[in-house]
């Protein structure tokens, strides 16, 4: 197993005179859903697939509950989750209210052990050209 990447040419949109540069981009190729995770976990434990799926659904429910209360949720070995949002700009604070919020998001910050795992154990390979 490895993370695939491709090399992409990028123009500097801030400086039209500058030479284009190249960056590496991770390429996603498959998705794994909650049912698949539940199946895999059940095969590594004494718990049924349905039990594992139910616990994962409850984890999501509780994650949403705590995020909706403005709390940061810390899953020790994984990382931290917190709600973020983007709002309009205004010339005075009085012009801003909850209608000024344009987009909600979730910020994920990986834990130190997770970062170490990514740095030391992930294999990265270049995507084969089609």
Residue pairs with C-beta under 8 A, 6 or more apart in sequence:
1 123
2 122
2 123
2 124
2 125
3 26
3 122
3 123
3 124
3 125
4 26
4 27
4 29
4 124
4 125
4 126
4 127
5 24
5 25
5 26
5 27
5 124
5 125
5 126
5 127
6 24
6 25
6 27
6 126
6 127
7 22
7 23
7 24
7 25
7 126
8 22
8 23
8 24
8 25
9 20
9 21
9 22
10 20
10 21
10 22
10 23
11 20
12 18
12 20
12 21
27 127
34 53
34 56
34 57
35 53
37 52
37 56
38 49
38 50
38 52
38 53
38 56
39 49
41 47
41 52
42 48
42 49
42 51
42 52
45 52
47 55
63 73
63 81
66 73
67 73
67 81
67 82
67 83
67 106
68 83
70 83
71 82
72 80
72 81
72 82
73 80
73 81
73 82
74 80
75 81
75 111
76 111
77 111
77 113
77 114
78 110
78 111
78 114
79 108
79 109
79 110
79 111
79 114
80 107
80 108
80 109
80 111
81 106
81 107
81 108
82 106
82 107
83 104
83 105
83 106
83 107
84 104
84 105
84 106
84 107
85 101
85 102
85 103
85 104
85 105
86 101
86 102
86 103
86 105
87 96
87 100
87 101
87 102
88 96
88 100
88 102
90 96
90 100
110 118
